[in-house]
Amino acid sequence: MNFINTLRDIFKIEELKEKILLTIGLIAVYRFMAAVPLPGIDPTQLAALKDQTGGGLLGLLNAFTGGAFARASVMALGIMPYISASIVVQLMGIAVPYLQKLQKDGESGRKKITQITRWLTILITLVQGPTYITAIKTQFGLPDAAFLVSGATFWVSSMTLLTAGTIFAMWLGERITDKGVGNGISLLITVGIIANFPVAFLQEVVSKTENAGGGGIMMILIELIVWFVVILLTVLLVTAVRKVAVQYARRTAVTNIKEVDGARQYIPLKLNAAGVMPIIFAQAIMFLPVALGQKYPALNSLADNFGLWYNVIFAILIIVFSYFYTAITIPTNKMAEDLKRSNGFVPGYKPGEETASYLDSVLSKITFPGSLFLAALSILPAIIVKFGVTQNWAMFYGGTSLIIMVGVAIDTIQQINSYLLNSRYDGLMKSGNSNNRKSLK
């Protein structure tokens, strides 16, 4: 009943309703474009490409593009070049003074960084595009009948459309962020992942009900219960914080002596401050065995993302990158300086360097269990597969897919809740009901 009431409240707010409808409309456009194949390719001949991308790392990449990769779509590269460009720019911001200056320039600097990211996205697409076209022509076993056009005409048109598709996806994501609800880029990735859910679940149901010893409906129910438990644990990982108590000093008007304000506040340090980035970095490295497999056959064993050694190395890389990414994105020194400038302090620690050291120590301690939890969640699909679960369905039990879905869902719900709370507050203010306003305080 509360859910129905919330939906009713959402559509009572005209601005929020327009934002949600715009978001849904732009996502629908993205999904439509993902089904449009490149000109010169017969879509009825893509069975071999779909088989090649049915599992492993290519299956994961196909999931992120919502199946566009396996359809040889104009959106085959999806939003991934933009994600790669954003990561590169973020990492370069540590070492390049010009980018460091832009990060401190506020809104104007942010706009310039966004423009740099866009140009870098185009450059990455111009590199990834020919690689994709070469792969579908030579490595994925497509028959010659699949290519209705060949030569320079096919290459030029395909490269132009793949680049345009990525730019269009980037534009859609930015429009959703600016005019809609939620983070547009993350929503596009999430919708692409969810698009594979019905097929994956149907395959699991068929596997369990039609195969002898599959377990039938009872096994499906058990798997769903386990899946919901994993989702709850993922929510805990995404939302868990360590609250560092902070107090602020204020100057009294009468005695002109500094006193400690009685109201305590805190700094929230997230258990998983790095988010999904350690998994993305680790997976980028684990793509190397796939690329080098033909030249070095010994690496082929590391190309199986359900294999033992792949997951051992993968888990170790996630733990390492969790510390690395947390260290470069959570500036404890800056936090301590900002706290000092605002007359704040952590009880028991001197403002400045001692506070920074304490915050860094706390962050290091909570990052360890957070990184272990993240690594365990990331390799969970490989463990689930050992119990007879199909690979496509197992991908929803952890890893990047589940963390992105949970994180985006929480972020979007929080934005909608903010609109609801602001709307109710404004309504009370307009009504002039002072008693209600006091109760809100």
C-alpha positions as CSV (number, residue, x, y, z in Angstrom):
1,M,0.0,0.0,0.0
2,N,2.9,2.4,0.8
3,F,4.4,1.7,-2.6
4,I,1.1,2.6,-4.3
5,N,0.9,5.8,-2.3
6,T,4.5,6.7,-3.2
7,L,3.7,6.2,-6.9
8,R,0.7,8.4,-6.6
9,D,2.8,11.1,-4.9
10,I,5.4,10.8,-7.6
11,F,2.9,11.5,-10.4
12,K,1.4,14.4,-8.4
13,I,4.7,16.3,-8.8
14,E,4.7,17.6,-12.4
15,E,8.4,18.2,-12.6
16,L,9.3,14.8,-11.2
17,K,6.8,13.1,-13.5
18,E,8.3,14.9,-16.6
19,K,11.8,13.9,-15.5
20,I,10.8,10.2,-15.1
21,L,8.9,10.1,-18.4
22,L,11.8,11.8,-20.2
23,T,14.2,9.2,-18.7
24,I,12.1,6.3,-19.8
25,G,11.8,7.8,-23.3
26,L,15.5,8.3,-23.8
27,I,16.2,4.8,-22.4
28,A,13.7,3.4,-24.9
29,V,15.5,5.2,-27.8
30,Y,18.8,3.7,-26.6
31,R,17.3,0.2,-26.5
32,F,15.8,0.6,-30.0
33,M,19.1,1.8,-31.4
34,A,20.8,-1.3,-29.8
35,A,18.7,-3.5,-32.1
36,V,19.7,-1.8,-35.3
37,P,22.5,-3.8,-37.1
38,L,25.4,-2.2,-39.0
39,P,24.5,-1.7,-42.7
40,G,26.1,-4.4,-44.8
41,I,25.6,-7.2,-42.3
42,D,22.7,-9.7,-42.6
43,P,21.2,-10.0,-39.1
44,T,19.9,-13.5,-39.8
45,Q,23.5,-14.7,-40.1
46,L,24.7,-13.6,-36.6
47,A,24.2,-17.0,-34.9
48,A,28.0,-17.6,-34.7
49,L,28.6,-14.2,-33.1
50,K,25.9,-14.8,-30.5
51,D,27.5,-18.2,-29.7
52,Q,30.9,-16.6,-29.3
53,T,29.6,-14.0,-26.9
54,G,27.4,-16.4,-24.9
55,G,29.8,-16.6,-22.0
56,G,33.2,-15.6,-20.7
57,L,34.5,-12.1,-20.8
58,L,32.9,-11.5,-24.2
59,G,29.6,-12.4,-22.6
60,L,30.2,-9.9,-19.9
61,L,31.0,-7.2,-22.5
62,N,27.8,-8.2,-24.4
63,A,25.8,-7.8,-21.2
64,F,27.1,-4.3,-20.6
65,T,25.9,-3.3,-24.1
66,G,22.5,-4.9,-23.7
67,G,23.2,-7.5,-26.4
68,A,24.2,-4.9,-29.0
69,F,27.7,-6.4,-29.2
70,A,26.3,-9.8,-30.3
71,R,23.9,-8.1,-32.8
72,A,26.7,-6.2,-34.6
73,S,24.6,-3.1,-33.8
74,V,25.4,0.5,-34.4
75,M,25.5,0.6,-30.6
76,A,27.9,-2.4,-30.4
77,L,30.5,-0.4,-28.5
78,G,27.8,1.2,-26.4
79,I,28.9,3.6,-23.6
80,M,32.0,1.6,-22.8
81,P,34.5,4.0,-24.7
82,Y,33.1,6.8,-22.6
83,I,33.6,4.8,-19.4
84,S,37.2,4.1,-20.5
85,A,37.8,7.8,-21.2
86,S,36.4,8.8,-17.9
87,I,38.7,6.4,-16.1
88,V,41.7,7.6,-18.0
89,V,41.0,11.3,-17.3
90,Q,40.4,10.5,-13.6
91,L,43.7,8.7,-13.3
92,M,45.6,11.4,-15.3
93,G,44.2,13.9,-12.9
94,I,46.6,12.5,-10.3
95,A,49.7,13.2,-12.4
96,V,48.9,16.0,-14.9
97,P,49.0,19.5,-13.3
98,Y,46.6,21.0,-15.9
99,L,43.9,18.5,-15.0
100,Q,44.6,19.1,-11.3
101,K,44.0,22.8,-11.8
102,L,40.8,22.2,-13.7
103,Q,39.5,20.0,-10.8
104,K,39.9,23.0,-8.5
105,D,38.3,25.5,-10.8
106,G,34.7,24.6,-9.9
107,E,32.0,24.5,-12.6
108,S,34.2,26.0,-15.4
109,G,36.9,23.4,-14.7
110,R,34.3,20.6,-14.7
111,K,33.0,21.6,-18.1
112,K,36.5,21.6,-19.6
113,I,37.2,18.1,-18.1
114,T,33.9,16.9,-19.6
115,Q,34.9,18.3,-23.0
116,I,38.3,16.5,-22.7
117,T,36.5,13.3,-21.8
118,R,34.3,13.6,-24.9
119,W,37.2,14.0,-27.3
120,L,39.0,11.2,-25.7
121,T,35.9,9.0,-26.0
122,I,36.0,9.6,-29.8
123,L,39.7,8.7,-30.0
124,I,39.1,5.4,-28.0
125,T,36.1,4.6,-30.3
126,L,38.4,5.1,-33.3
127,V,40.7,2.5,-31.9
128,Q,38.1,0.0,-30.6
129,G,35.9,0.3,-33.7
130,P,38.4,-1.3,-36.2
131,T,39.2,-4.0,-33.6
132,Y,35.6,-4.9,-33.3
133,I,35.0,-4.9,-37.1
134,T,38.2,-7.1,-37.6
135,A,37.0,-9.5,-34.9
136,I,33.6,-10.1,-36.4
137,K,35.1,-10.6,-39.8
138,T,38.0,-12.9,-38.8
139,Q,37.7,-14.3,-35.2
140,F,34.0,-14.9,-34.5
141,G,33.3,-17.3,-37.3
142,L,30.7,-15.3,-39.2
143,P,30.0,-16.8,-42.7
144,D,30.8,-14.8,-45.8
145,A,27.1,-14.7,-46.5
146,A,26.7,-12.4,-43.4
147,F,28.5,-9.6,-45.2
148,L,26.4,-8.0,-47.9
149,V,29.0,-5.3,-48.5
150,S,32.8,-5.5,-48.3
151,G,35.9,-3.4,-48.9
152,A,36.3,0.2,-48.1
153,T,32.6,1.0,-48.2
154,F,31.9,-1.4,-45.4
155,W,34.8,-0.2,-43.3
156,V,34.0,3.5,-43.6
157,S,30.3,3.2,-43.0
158,S,30.8,0.8,-40.0
159,M,33.4,3.0,-38.4
160,T,31.3,6.1,-38.9
161,L,28.2,4.5,-37.4
162,L,30.0,2.9,-34.5
163,T,31.5,6.3,-33.6
164,A,28.2,8.0,-34.0
165,G,26.5,5.3,-31.9
166,T,28.9,5.8,-29.0
167,I,28.6,9.6,-29.2
168,F,24.8,9.3,-29.3
169,A,24.8,7.0,-26.3
170,M,27.1,9.5,-24.5
171,W,24.7,12.3,-25.4
172,L,21.7,10.3,-24.2
173,G,23.4,9.6,-20.9
174,E,24.3,13.3,-20.3
175,R,20.7,14.3,-21.2
176,I,19.3,11.9,-18.6
177,T,21.7,13.2,-16.0
178,D,20.8,16.8,-16.7
179,K,17.1,16.6,-17.5
180,G,16.0,13.2,-16.1
181,V,16.4,11.2,-13.0
182,G,19.5,9.3,-11.9
183,N,23.0,9.1,-13.4
184,G,22.4,8.7,-17.2
185,I,25.5,6.7,-18.1
186,S,25.0,4.3,-15.2
187,L,21.3,3.9,-16.1
188,L,22.2,3.0,-19.7
189,I,24.6,0.3,-18.5
190,T,22.0,-1.0,-16.0
191,V,19.3,-1.2,-18.5
192,G,21.6,-3.1,-20.9
193,I,22.3,-5.6,-18.1
194,I,18.7,-6.0,-17.1
195,A,17.8,-6.6,-20.8
196,N,19.6,-9.9,-20.5
197,F,17.7,-10.9,-17.4
198,P,14.5,-12.5,-18.9
199,V,16.5,-14.7,-21.3
200,A,19.0,-15.8,-18.7
201,F,16.2,-16.6,-16.2
202,L,14.2,-18.5,-18.9
203,Q,17.3,-20.5,-19.8
204,E,17.7,-21.5,-16.1
205,V,14.0,-22.5,-15.8
206,V,14.3,-24.7,-18.9
207,S,17.5,-26.2,-17.6
208,K,16.0,-27.1,-14.2
209,T,12.6,-28.3,-15.4
210,E,13.4,-30.2,-18.6
211,N,16.7,-31.9,-17.7
212,A,16.8,-35.0,-15.6
213,G,18.1,-34.2,-12.1
214,G,17.7,-30.5,-12.6
215,G,15.7,-30.1,-9.4
216,G,12.6,-28.6,-11.0
217,I,10.7,-25.6,-9.6
218,M,11.9,-26.2,-6.0
219,M,15.5,-25.6,-7.2
220,I,14.4,-22.4,-8.9
221,L,12.8,-21.2,-5.7
222,I,16.0,-22.0,-3.8
223,E,18.1,-20.1,-6.3
224,L,15.8,-17.1,-6.1
225,I,16.1,-17.0,-2.3
226,V,19.9,-17.2,-2.5
227,W,19.8,-14.4,-5.1
228,F,17.7,-12.1,-2.9
229,V,20.1,-12.8,0.0
230,V,23.0,-11.8,-2.2
231,I,21.2,-8.6,-3.3
232,L,20.7,-7.7,0.4
233,L,24.4,-8.3,1.1
234,T,25.2,-6.1,-1.9
235,V,23.0,-3.3,-0.6
236,L,24.9,-3.5,2.7
237,L,28.2,-3.3,0.9
238,V,27.1,-0.3,-1.1
239,T,25.6,1.6,1.8
240,A,27.8,0.7,4.7
241,V,29.7,3.6,6.3
242,R,32.0,4.1,9.2
243,K,31.0,7.3,11.0
244,V,33.9,9.4,12.3
245,A,32.6,11.7,15.0
246,V,33.3,15.4,14.5
247,Q,32.7,18.5,16.7
248,Y,32.7,22.1,15.7
249,A,33.9,25.1,17.8
250,R,31.8,28.3,17.8
251,R,32.4,31.8,19.2
252,T,29.8,33.0,21.7
253,A,28.3,36.5,21.3
254,V,28.6,37.4,25.0
255,T,31.9,36.1,26.3
256,N,33.8,36.0,23.0
257,I,35.3,32.7,24.1
258,K,35.3,29.6,22.0
259,E,33.1,26.8,23.2
260,V,32.4,23.4,21.9
261,D,29.0,23.2,20.1
262,G,26.9,20.4,21.8
263,A,25.6,19.0,18.4
264,R,27.9,16.3,17.2
265,Q,28.3,15.5,13.5
266,Y,30.3,12.9,11.6
267,I,32.3,12.2,8.5
268,P,30.9,9.1,6.7
269,L,33.7,6.9,5.3
270,K,32.3,4.3,3.0
271,L,33.2,0.6,3.5
272,N,33.5,0.3,-0.3
273,A,34.7,3.8,-1.2
274,A,36.0,2.6,-4.6
275,G,32.6,1.3,-5.7
276,V,32.7,-0.8,-8.8
277,M,36.0,0.6,-10.1
278,P,38.3,-2.1,-8.7
279,I,36.3,-4.7,-10.6
280,I,36.5,-2.7,-13.9
281,F,40.3,-2.2,-13.5
282,A,40.8,-5.9,-12.7
283,Q,38.6,-7.0,-15.7
284,A,40.5,-4.7,-18.0
285,I,43.7,-6.5,-17.0
286,M,42.0,-9.9,-17.3
287,F,41.1,-9.1,-20.9
288,L,44.8,-9.4,-21.8
289,P,44.8,-13.2,-21.8
290,V,42.0,-13.1,-24.4
291,A,43.9,-10.8,-26.6
292,L,47.2,-12.7,-26.3
293,G,45.6,-16.2,-26.3
294,Q,46.3,-16.9,-30.0
295,K,50.0,-16.0,-29.7
296,Y,50.5,-17.6,-26.3
297,P,48.2,-20.6,-25.9
298,A,49.2,-21.1,-22.3
299,L,47.2,-18.0,-21.4
300,N,44.0,-19.5,-22.6
301,S,43.3,-21.0,-19.2
302,L,43.1,-17.5,-17.8
303,A,40.5,-16.5,-20.4
304,D,37.8,-18.5,-18.8
305,N,36.1,-16.2,-16.2
306,F,34.6,-19.3,-14.5
307,G,38.0,-21.0,-14.1
308,L,40.0,-21.4,-10.9
309,W,43.1,-19.4,-11.7
310,Y,41.2,-16.6,-13.4
311,N,39.1,-16.0,-10.2
312,V,42.1,-16.3,-7.9
313,I,44.0,-13.6,-9.8
314,F,40.9,-11.6,-10.3
315,A,40.1,-11.5,-6.6
316,I,43.7,-10.5,-5.7
317,L,43.6,-7.7,-8.3
318,I,40.3,-6.4,-6.9
319,I,41.8,-6.2,-3.4
320,V,44.8,-4.4,-4.7
321,F,42.8,-1.9,-6.8
322,S,40.4,-1.3,-3.9
323,Y,43.3,0.2,-1.9
324,F,44.7,1.9,-5.0
325,Y,41.5,3.6,-6.1
326,T,40.5,4.5,-2.5
327,A,43.9,6.2,-1.9
328,I,43.6,8.3,-5.1
329,T,40.0,9.3,-4.7
330,I,39.5,9.9,-1.0
331,P,41.8,12.9,-0.1
332,T,42.2,12.5,3.7
333,N,44.6,15.5,3.8
334,K,42.1,17.8,2.1
335,M,39.3,16.5,4.4
336,A,41.4,17.3,7.4
337,E,42.3,20.8,6.1
338,D,38.7,21.6,5.3
339,L,37.7,20.4,8.7
340,K,40.4,22.7,10.3
341,R,39.3,25.7,8.3
342,S,35.7,25.2,9.4
343,N,36.8,25.1,13.1
344,G,36.0,21.3,13.3
345,F,38.0,18.6,14.9
346,V,37.9,14.9,15.6
347,P,37.7,14.4,19.4
348,G,41.1,13.2,20.7
349,Y,43.1,14.3,17.6
350,K,44.8,17.6,16.8
351,P,43.4,19.4,13.7
352,G,45.6,19.1,10.6
353,E,48.2,16.4,10.0
354,E,47.2,14.2,13.0
355,T,43.6,14.2,12.0
356,A,44.6,13.3,8.4
357,S,46.7,10.4,9.7
358,Y,43.7,9.2,11.8
359,L,41.3,9.4,8.9
360,D,43.8,7.6,6.6
361,S,44.2,4.9,9.3
362,V,40.4,4.4,9.6
363,L,40.0,4.3,5.8
364,S,42.7,1.7,5.5
365,K,41.2,-0.5,8.2
366,I,37.7,-0.5,6.7
367,T,38.9,-0.9,3.1
368,F,40.3,-4.3,3.9
369,P,37.0,-6.0,4.8
370,G,35.3,-4.0,2.1
371,S,37.8,-5.2,-0.5
372,L,37.4,-8.8,0.7
373,F,33.6,-8.5,0.5
374,L,33.9,-7.0,-3.0
375,A,36.3,-9.7,-4.2
376,A,34.0,-12.5,-2.8
377,L,31.0,-11.0,-4.5
378,S,32.9,-10.7,-7.8
379,I,33.9,-14.4,-7.9
380,L,30.5,-15.6,-6.6
381,P,29.2,-16.3,-10.1
382,A,32.1,-18.8,-10.7
383,I,31.1,-20.6,-7.5
384,I,27.4,-20.6,-8.3
385,V,28.1,-22.2,-11.7
386,K,29.7,-25.2,-9.9
387,F,26.2,-26.0,-8.4
388,G,24.7,-26.5,-11.8
389,V,23.5,-22.9,-12.5
390,T,23.7,-21.7,-16.1
391,Q,26.4,-19.2,-16.8
392,N,24.1,-16.4,-18.0
393,W,22.0,-16.7,-14.9
394,A,25.0,-17.0,-12.6
395,M,26.2,-13.5,-13.8
396,F,23.4,-12.0,-11.9
397,Y,24.6,-13.4,-8.6
398,G,27.5,-11.0,-8.3
399,G,30.3,-9.2,-10.0
400,T,30.1,-5.9,-11.8
401,S,26.5,-6.5,-13.0
402,L,24.9,-6.9,-9.6
403,I,26.9,-4.1,-8.0
404,I,26.0,-1.6,-10.8
405,M,22.4,-2.5,-10.7
406,V,22.1,-2.2,-6.9
407,G,24.2,1.1,-6.8
408,V,22.1,2.7,-9.6
409,A,18.8,1.6,-8.0
410,I,19.8,3.1,-4.7
411,D,21.0,6.3,-6.3
412,T,17.9,6.7,-8.4
413,I,15.5,6.0,-5.4
414,Q,17.4,8.5,-3.3
415,Q,16.9,11.2,-6.0
416,I,13.2,10.5,-6.2
417,N,12.9,10.6,-2.4
418,S,14.6,14.0,-2.4
419,Y,12.0,15.3,-4.8
420,L,9.2,13.9,-2.7
421,L,10.6,15.4,0.5
422,N,11.3,18.8,-1.1
423,S,7.8,18.9,-2.6
424,R,6.1,18.1,0.7
425,Y,8.3,20.7,2.5
426,D,7.4,23.4,-0.1
427,G,3.8,22.5,0.2
428,L,3.8,23.0,3.9
429,M,5.6,26.3,3.5
430,K,3.0,27.6,1.1
431,S,0.2,26.6,3.3
432,G,1.5,28.7,6.1
433,N,1.0,25.9,8.7
434,S,3.6,26.9,11.2
435,N,2.9,24.0,13.5
436,N,3.7,21.5,10.8
437,R,6.9,23.4,9.9
438,K,8.0,23.2,13.5
439,S,7.3,19.5,13.6
440,L,9.6,19.1,10.6
441,K,12.4,20.9,12.5
